[in-house]
Amino acid sequence: MNAADNRRYHLLLKELHLDDDAKAALCAAFSEDRTTSSKDLAPAEAAGLLRFLADEHNKLCKPMRGKIIHHLCLLGYKDGKGEPDWGRIDGFIEKIGSNNPRQVRLNFLYRSELPAVVTQVEQMYRNQTKRNR
C-alpha cells in the first residue's frame, strides 16, 4: 500500500471507529490470510479494502447527508423542478463556518464532521420556521 492509500486507510479506520483487531481481520480477509498488516497488501488488495471501507463510511454518512439535504430543501434550496439545488447546497455547506473547517462539499464531509453540520442546519430550519409563524 502506498503512502497516500495508507493515510486514507487510517483515516477511514478512525472514522469507522475500528480497533486493531478489526484492522488485522480486514487485512487478513482482503489478503486471503496472507498478512494482517496494511503495509504488506498488494495494490489490488489495498484497492479492494479501501473501496470496502469507503462504502462502509458512506453507508454511515448517508442518513446524515439526507437530513441535511431535506432541511435545506425545506429552506428553499431547490431548483425550478423542485429537486435539490446541488450548487447552492454545496456552496452553503462549504461556507457553513467552524463546523466545516476544511470547507468541503457535502459529500466530502467526514462522518465525524456531519453531526455538527446536521445540528446547525436543523437549528437554522427551526429558527426559520419560528420566524414564519
Beta strands, then each sheet from edge to edge (+ up, - down):
end
